[in-house]
Amino acid sequence: MAIPSQGLTQPPSVVEFWCSNHAKWIFKREDVEFVANFRDKEYLSPEEINNFKFFISNLIQLIAKRVGLPQRVASTAIVFMRRLYVRKSFTDFHPWITAATSFYLASKVEECAIHQGQTKMIHAAIHAIDTNSNFDIEEILRFEFRILEELDFHLLIVHPYQILTDFVSDANVSTCLESIWSIINDTYYSDIPLIYPPHMVAIAAIHVAAMNHNIDVRPWIANLNIDLQELATLTKQILDYYQTMSQRTQQDILMVVSKVRQRLGDRSKKFTHSSPSAPSSGSPA
C-alpha cells in the first residue's frame, strides 16, 4: 500500500501514523485471509476462524468492561491479539491466556495500569466471564515477553479515534458522531484494523454513518487525498461485516469454542459462558 502524499487534507495524526511502527503492520487482505492461522485451518474452516477471533475479541471487550478500563485499551489489546494470530496459531498461543496478556499489555501501553494488582484483576475478570478458564496469574506474566517478541516490541497503536476529530469537523457530521464511533468500535471484531490504516477506517465509518443519516459527504470525500477505490472496498467490507453479524448465531460461537478447546486438549471442560452473538450497539442500520 503506497503512502499518500502529504497535502492539506492530511491531518498531523495521519502523518504520525505513516511515520510509526504501526504502518509496518498493515497487511494485504489476502495475507490475513489465506496465510494467517494456517495451522488452524487443519481443523477449522475460514468462517470458524473468524468466529473464534470474534469470540476472543468480545472476551477482551468484556474484560475491559469488568475492570472498568476505556475502550481504547480493549481496542489496542484486540489489535495485539489479531497481529499475533497472523503469525501464530491458536495452539501456539493459548487464546484465553493471550486475551488476558494482550489486555494486560494494552493497559500499560495506554497508561491505564491502575496498580500493581492489575494482573489479579484481569485474571479474576476472565475467570468470572468464563468459569472454565484454567490458567494461573503467573502464566500471564510468562506470556507477556513471548507476545512482546512476536510483536517485535512494536506496541504503538494509532486508532481511528485519534484521527476522527479533524474529519468529523471537516465533514460536518457531528450529528452522527455516536454512530461513527460505534462503527469504528465494531471494526475491531474483524481484521479490518490489520488491513487498513486508521484514517481510512475513520473515513469509511463516516461514509457509512452518513449514508444511514441521509447526509451527503461525497464532496468532502472527493477533496481528500485518498484512494477512492480503497475506500469503496473498505466500505463494502464494513457493510459485509454487519451482514455476517446478522447471520452469526450463538451456537456458531459455542461450536467453534468447543473445537478449539478440544484441539488444546481441554476435552474435560465444557464452555458455559453465554457470549453474545454480536455487539448490541454499532450496527449502521
C-alpha positions in Angstrom: 0.0 0.0 0.0 1.5 3.3 -1.0 2.0 6.1 1.5 -0.3 9.0 0.4 1.4 12.3 -0.4 1.0 14.7 2.4 -1.2 17.6 1.2 -3.5 20.0 3.0 -6.0 17.1 3.6 -3.6 15.1 5.6 -4.0 15.9 9.4 -1.0 15.7 11.6 -2.4 12.4 13.1 -2.3 10.8 9.6 1.3 11.8 9.1 2.1 10.5 12.5 0.7 7.1 11.6 2.8 6.7 8.4 5.9 7.6 10.5 5.1 5.0 13.2 5.9 1.3 13.5 2.1 0.7 13.2 2.4 1.3 9.5 4.7 -1.7 9.2 1.8 -3.9 10.5 -0.7 -3.2 7.7 -1.2 -6.4 5.8 -2.7 -7.3 2.4 -6.1 -8.7 2.8 -5.2 -11.9 1.1 -2.3 -12.4 3.6 -4.8 -12.1 6.5 -7.4 -14.3 4.9 -5.3 -17.0 3.4 -1.9 -17.1 5.2 -2.9 -16.2 8.8 -3.9 -19.1 11.1 -2.5 -21.6 8.6 -2.3 -24.5 11.0 -5.7 -23.8 12.5 -7.2 -24.5 9.0 -6.4 -28.1 9.6 -9.5 -28.3 11.9 -11.4 -25.1 11.4 -13.0 -23.5 8.3 -12.2 -19.9 7.5 -15.6 -18.9 8.8 -14.9 -20.7 12.1 -11.6 -19.0 12.4 -13.3 -15.6 12.0 -16.0 -16.7 14.5 -13.4 -17.7 17.1 -11.4 -14.4 16.7 -14.7 -12.6 17.1 -15.2 -14.6 20.3 -11.7 -13.6 21.7 -12.3 -10.0 20.6 -15.5 -10.0 22.5 -13.8 -11.6 25.5 -11.3 -8.8 25.6 -14.2 -6.2 25.4 -15.9 -8.0 28.4 -12.6 -7.9 30.4 -12.4 -4.1 29.8 -16.0 -3.5 31.0 -15.4 -5.7 34.1 -12.2 -3.9 35.2 -13.5 -0.5 34.2 -10.9 0.5 31.6 -11.7 2.6 28.5 -12.4 1.3 25.0 -9.0 2.2 23.6 -7.4 -0.3 25.9 -9.6 -3.1 24.6 -9.0 -1.9 21.0 -5.3 -2.0 21.5 -5.4 -5.4 23.1 -7.5 -6.7 20.2 -5.0 -5.4 17.6 -2.2 -7.1 19.6 -4.1 -10.4 19.6 -5.0 -10.3 15.9 -1.5 -9.4 14.9 -0.2 -12.4 16.9 -2.5 -14.8 15.1 -1.4 -13.6 11.7 1.9 -15.3 12.6 0.8 -18.0 15.0 -2.0 -20.5 15.6 -4.4 -20.8 18.4 -2.5 -23.9 19.6 0.8 -22.0 19.6 -0.6 -19.3 21.9 -3.4 -20.4 24.2 -6.2 -18.0 23.3 -7.6 -17.3 26.8 -4.1 -16.5 28.2 -3.4 -14.5 25.0 -6.6 -12.4 25.6 -5.6 -11.7 29.2 -2.0 -11.0 28.4 -2.8 -8.7 25.4 -5.2 -6.8 27.7 -2.5 -6.5 30.4 0.0 -5.2 27.9 -2.5 -2.8 26.4 -3.4 -1.4 29.8 0.3 -0.5 30.3 0.8 0.8 26.7 -2.3 3.1 27.1 -1.1 4.1 30.5 -4.2 2.7 32.2 -2.5 0.3 34.6 -4.1 1.3 37.8 -1.9 -0.5 40.3 0.4 -3.5 40.8 -2.6 -5.8 41.2 -3.7 -5.3 37.6 -2.9 -8.9 36.7 -5.0 -10.2 39.6 -7.9 -8.0 38.4 -7.6 -9.2 34.8 -7.2 -12.8 35.9 -10.3 -12.6 38.2 -12.3 -10.9 35.4 -11.6 -13.6 32.7 -12.4 -16.3 35.2 -15.6 -14.6 36.2 -16.6 -14.3 32.5 -15.5 -17.9 31.6 -15.6 -20.1 34.7 -13.8 -22.9 32.9 -10.7 -20.8 32.3 -7.9 -22.8 34.0 -4.7 -20.9 34.0 -2.7 -19.1 36.7 -1.8 -15.4 37.1 1.9 -16.4 36.6 1.0 -17.6 33.1 0.0 -14.0 32.1 3.4 -12.8 33.2 5.2 -15.6 31.3 3.2 -14.9 28.2 3.9 -11.2 28.3 7.5 -11.5 27.0 6.6 -14.1 24.4 3.9 -11.9 22.9 6.3 -8.9 23.0 8.8 -10.9 21.0 6.2 -11.9 18.4 5.0 -8.3 18.1 8.7 -7.3 17.5 8.2 -5.0 20.5 6.1 -2.7 18.3 3.4 -1.5 20.7 2.3 1.9 19.5 -1.2 1.6 18.0 -2.7 4.6 16.2 -6.5 4.2 16.4 -9.1 5.9 14.2 -10.4 7.7 17.3 -7.3 9.8 17.3 -7.9 11.0 13.8 -11.7 11.3 13.9 -12.0 14.8 15.5 -10.4 16.5 12.5 -12.5 14.6 10.0 -15.9 15.0 11.8 -15.4 18.7 11.9 -14.4 19.0 8.2 -17.2 16.7 7.0 -19.8 18.4 9.1 -21.2 15.1 10.5 -21.2 15.8 14.2 -24.9 14.9 14.4 -24.0 11.2 13.7 -20.8 11.1 15.8 -22.2 8.4 18.1 -22.9 6.1 15.1 -19.5 6.8 13.7 -17.8 5.8 17.0 -20.0 2.6 17.1 -19.0 1.6 13.6 -15.3 2.1 14.4 -15.7 0.0 17.6 -17.3 -2.8 15.6 -14.4 -2.9 13.1 -12.3 -4.4 16.0 -14.4 -7.5 15.8 -12.9 -8.1 12.4 -9.5 -8.0 10.7 -10.2 -4.5 9.3 -7.7 -2.8 11.7 -4.9 -5.1 10.3 -5.7 -4.3 6.6 -6.4 -0.6 6.5 -4.7 2.4 8.0 -6.7 4.1 10.8 -7.5 7.2 8.8 -9.2 5.1 6.1 -11.2 3.3 8.8 -12.3 6.7 10.2 -13.3 7.9 6.7 -15.2 4.7 5.9 -17.1 4.9 9.2 -18.1 8.5 8.5 -19.2 7.4 5.0 -21.4 4.5 6.3 -22.9 6.6 9.1 -23.6 9.5 6.8 -25.4 7.2 4.4 -27.6 6.0 7.2 -28.4 9.5 8.3 -29.0 10.7 4.7 -26.0 13.1 4.8 -24.1 13.6 1.6 -20.4 13.5 2.3 -19.3 12.9 -1.2 -18.0 16.5 -1.8 -15.9 16.2 1.3 -14.5 12.7 0.3 -13.7 14.0 -3.2 -11.4 16.6 -1.7 -9.5 14.0 0.4 -6.1 12.8 -0.7 -7.1 9.1 -0.6 -7.6 6.1 -2.9 -11.3 6.2 -3.6 -11.3 2.5 -4.8 -9.8 1.5 -1.5 -12.5 3.5 0.3 -15.2 1.7 -1.7 -13.7 -1.7 -0.9 -13.4 -0.9 2.8 -17.0 0.5 3.0 -18.3 -2.7 1.4 -16.2 -4.8 3.9 -17.8 -2.9 6.8 -21.3 -3.5 5.3 -20.5 -7.1 4.7 -19.4 -7.4 8.3 -22.8 -6.3 9.5 -24.4 -8.8 7.2 -22.3 -11.6 8.6 -23.2 -10.4 12.1 -26.9 -10.7 11.4 -26.4 -14.3 10.3 -23.9 -15.4 13.0 -25.6 -17.3 15.9 -24.6 -18.0 19.4 -24.5 -21.7 18.5 -21.9 -20.9 15.8 -19.7 -19.4 18.5 -20.2 -22.2 21.0 -19.4 -24.8 18.4 -16.1 -23.3 17.4 -15.1 -22.6 21.0 -15.7 -26.3 21.7 -13.5 -27.3 18.7 -10.6 -25.1 19.8 -10.9 -26.3 23.4 -10.7 -29.9 22.1 -7.7 -29.0 20.0 -6.0 -27.6 23.0 -6.5 -30.8 24.8 -9.1 -29.4 27.2 -11.7 -32.1 26.4 -12.9 -32.5 30.1 -14.2 -28.9 30.1 -17.4 -27.5 28.6 -17.7 -23.9 27.8 -20.5 -22.3 29.8 -20.2 -18.6 29.3 -23.1 -17.1 27.3 -21.4 -14.9 24.8 -23.5 -12.5 22.7 -23.6 -13.5 19.1 -23.0 -9.9 18.0 -22.3 -6.5 19.5 -25.6 -4.9 20.7 -24.7 -1.4 19.5 -23.0 -0.1 16.5 -25.0 -1.5 13.6 -25.3 1.1 11.0 -28.9 0.1 10.3 
